Amino acid sequence: MLQISFLILLFSITSAASIVLIGGRGIIGIEMNLLNIVKIIFSWQFILGAIFAFLSRLLFLMINSAVYKIPALSISSTSITMFITSFATIFVIAANYYFLGERLNFSQGVGAAIIFAGTIIIMR
């Protein structure tokens, strides 16, 4: 379980980094025409964000493999992995708050808390 927890932490960090890098207002706030899309694709933020996204997909596979090796969880390992990797949402919210200046309202905060609690319940 310690290995899975560590992989989830790495998945959460790489997912949050990917989203923060491509979620900046300088990227998402521009008009999405062909020229701007090409500029975005070749920007360092998009390339680095894509690398982090790729790493998070690899980590998803590693988590799924580790969950599959647990006999009681193997029959639904991919579904369980999807649920437990939703823990990354908490990291994304925190990173967006800190790096992008985004704020959540009360109901969004409650939703994030429910996701966190659900992840803990599924891990048990």
C-alpha positions as CSV (number, residue, x, y, z in Angstrom):
1,M,0.0,0.0,0.0
2,L,2.9,2.3,0.7
3,Q,4.1,1.9,-2.9
4,I,0.6,2.8,-4.3
5,S,0.4,5.8,-2.0
6,F,3.8,7.0,-3.2
7,L,2.8,6.5,-6.9
8,I,-0.5,8.4,-6.2
9,L,1.6,11.3,-4.8
10,L,3.8,11.3,-7.9
11,F,0.7,11.1,-10.2
12,S,-0.9,14.0,-8.3
13,I,2.2,16.2,-8.6
14,T,2.8,15.5,-12.3
15,S,-0.9,16.0,-13.1
16,A,-1.0,19.3,-11.3
17,A,2.2,20.5,-12.9
18,S,0.8,19.6,-16.4
19,I,-2.5,21.5,-15.7
20,V,-0.8,24.5,-14.2
21,L,1.6,24.8,-17.1
22,I,-1.1,24.8,-19.8
23,G,-3.8,26.5,-17.7
24,G,-2.3,29.9,-17.5
25,R,-4.3,32.8,-18.8
26,G,-1.7,33.6,-21.4
27,I,-2.5,30.3,-23.0
28,I,-6.2,29.7,-22.4
29,G,-7.2,33.4,-22.7
30,I,-6.2,33.8,-26.3
31,E,-8.3,33.2,-29.4
32,M,-8.0,29.6,-30.5
33,N,-7.3,30.0,-34.2
34,L,-4.8,27.9,-36.1
35,L,-1.9,30.2,-35.8
36,N,-2.3,30.6,-32.0
37,I,-2.7,26.9,-31.6
38,V,0.6,26.2,-33.5
39,K,2.3,28.8,-31.3
40,I,0.9,27.1,-28.2
41,I,2.0,23.7,-29.3
42,F,5.6,24.9,-29.7
43,S,5.7,27.0,-26.5
44,W,7.9,25.7,-23.6
45,Q,4.9,25.7,-21.3
46,F,2.9,23.3,-23.6
47,I,5.9,21.0,-24.2
48,L,6.8,20.8,-20.5
49,G,3.1,20.3,-19.7
50,A,2.9,17.5,-22.2
51,I,5.9,15.8,-20.7
52,F,4.3,16.0,-17.2
53,A,1.0,14.7,-18.7
54,F,2.9,11.8,-20.3
55,L,4.5,11.0,-17.0
56,S,1.2,11.0,-15.2
57,R,-0.2,8.5,-17.7
58,L,2.8,6.2,-17.1
59,L,2.2,6.6,-13.4
60,F,-1.4,5.7,-13.9
61,L,-0.3,2.4,-15.5
62,M,2.1,1.7,-12.7
63,I,-0.7,2.4,-10.1
64,N,-3.1,0.2,-12.1
65,S,-0.5,-2.6,-12.2
66,A,0.1,-2.4,-8.4
67,V,-3.6,-2.4,-7.7
68,Y,-4.1,-5.4,-10.0
69,K,-1.6,-7.4,-7.9
70,I,-3.9,-7.1,-4.9
71,P,-6.2,-10.1,-5.2
72,A,-9.3,-8.4,-3.7
73,L,-8.9,-5.5,-6.0
74,S,-7.7,-7.1,-9.2
75,I,-11.2,-7.7,-10.8
76,S,-11.8,-3.9,-10.9
77,S,-8.3,-2.5,-10.8
78,T,-8.7,0.1,-13.6
79,S,-11.9,1.5,-12.0
80,I,-10.3,1.6,-8.6
81,T,-7.2,3.2,-10.0
82,M,-9.4,5.9,-11.7
83,F,-11.1,6.6,-8.3
84,I,-7.9,6.8,-6.3
85,T,-6.1,8.9,-8.9
86,S,-8.9,11.5,-8.5
87,F,-7.0,12.4,-5.4
88,A,-4.9,14.5,-7.8
89,T,-7.8,16.9,-8.0
90,I,-6.8,18.2,-4.5
91,F,-3.3,18.9,-5.8
92,V,-4.6,20.6,-8.9
93,I,-6.9,22.8,-6.8
94,A,-4.0,23.8,-4.5
95,A,-1.6,24.4,-7.4
96,N,-4.1,26.5,-9.3
97,Y,-4.7,28.5,-6.2
98,Y,-1.0,29.1,-5.5
99,F,0.3,29.4,-9.1
100,L,-2.6,30.7,-11.1
101,G,-4.5,32.7,-8.4
102,E,-7.7,30.8,-8.8
103,R,-10.2,30.7,-6.0
104,L,-12.9,28.2,-5.1
105,N,-16.3,29.1,-3.7
106,F,-17.8,27.2,-0.8
107,S,-19.7,24.6,-2.7
108,Q,-16.6,23.8,-4.8
109,G,-14.5,23.4,-1.6
110,V,-17.1,21.0,-0.2
111,G,-17.0,19.0,-3.5
112,A,-13.2,18.8,-3.2
113,A,-13.5,17.6,0.4
114,I,-16.0,14.9,-0.7
115,I,-13.5,13.7,-3.4
116,F,-10.8,13.6,-0.8
117,A,-13.0,11.6,1.7
118,G,-14.2,9.3,-1.1
119,T,-10.6,8.5,-2.1
120,I,-9.7,7.7,1.5
121,I,-12.7,5.3,1.7
122,I,-11.9,3.6,-1.5
123,M,-8.2,3.1,-0.4
124,R,-9.4,1.2,2.7
